[in-house]
Structure formats: C-alpha cells, structure tokens
Amino acid sequence: MKSTFIKIIFLLFSIIILGILSLIVFNVFFNTPQRKVSKALGINASSGKILSHIDTHGGFHGDGYTYTVLQFSDDSYCDRIPTSAPWHSLPLSSSMQTILYGTTKDSQITSPLFSDDNGNPLFPKIENGFYYFKDRHSKSTNPFDDSAIWNRYSYNFTIAVYDFDRRTLYFGMFDT
C-alpha cells in the first residue's frame, strides 16, 4: 500500500516537472521577438535578424514598452507591407513625431516615449519607408488614427517604422 502511494506521488511529481519543462521550452523556442512582431503587425517577420530587443514590461499591471529592431536580407518583408491603413507612407504624422522623437513647443519639452537611459530616441529618423500605428486603448474609437492619442492619461499602442533603404523594421509596443 505504501509503495503504491509513493509511486503515485512520484508519477504526479514527474508530470508536474515535465509540464513546467515543456512550458519553459515552448517559451524559449516559440515566443521569439519575430513571432511577437508578426502577431502584432499581421505580417510574417520570422526571417528578420534581431539587431536589438528591449522589453520593459513586467512592472505594475504590465506597464512598459517593447522595442525590437529586425533587419531583412531582401525586400520580401517590404513587399508584404500593405499600401493602405494601418500602414502609411512617410513622413510621420505630428503625433508619431512626438511619440518617437519628442517635441519642444513654447518652452514645453515632450520627451520621446521610446528612449534610452539618457533620454535619446530609440527610433532613428527615417526618410524612405512606411509607418504603422494601432491604438489598443479601450477608449479608442478608431484604432488606426493617432490624432486622439494625447487626449487621455494612459497609452496602449503599437507602432512600427520600416526603413526601405536599410531593409530594417523598428517595432514598438507601449503600455501604461
């Protein structure tokens, strides 16, 4: 009787350990930055080489941002970008300019929302390409319009800028 009980406990313990290991393996191999970018933008980015990846989420209620830079070896990613909303040809809208690079107006300084430890913008200035914006905020009436982004106290949006000349995608998700 005691031996059967020990076998059952060992079996349950083994199943739990195998389950935890399976979750770890799944997370390591299948939860890649390319997969996250692909899911968010609806365009397969699996062939992109990761040049940079920062994820500051994990704070209070998952607040933080994700910033990923993917470079492609050919124009195949560029060819899949739709030429209509939610993608737009550069130049950026004024809201996107402020989000990515910050602004100074009448001695009021707005810092970029995606910045390094010194306050410098993470997104480089790009002249030839497309940009993407999706407002994921619960109060958003049009998720692909960035004009109302500053009319609320919290932000939840996804942005991307594709640089045609460098075949590079700069991707960000911001959550407050």
Protein Blocks (a to p, Z undefined) as FASTA:
>chain_A
ZZmmmmmmmmmmmmmmmmmmmmmmmmmmmmcfklmmmmmnopafklpccfbdcdfehieh
hiacdddddddfblklmmmpccbdfbdcddddfklmmmmnopaeehiacddfbdcfkopa
fbdcdfbdcdddddfbfklmblkbcklmmmpfbdcdddddddfklopacdddddZZ
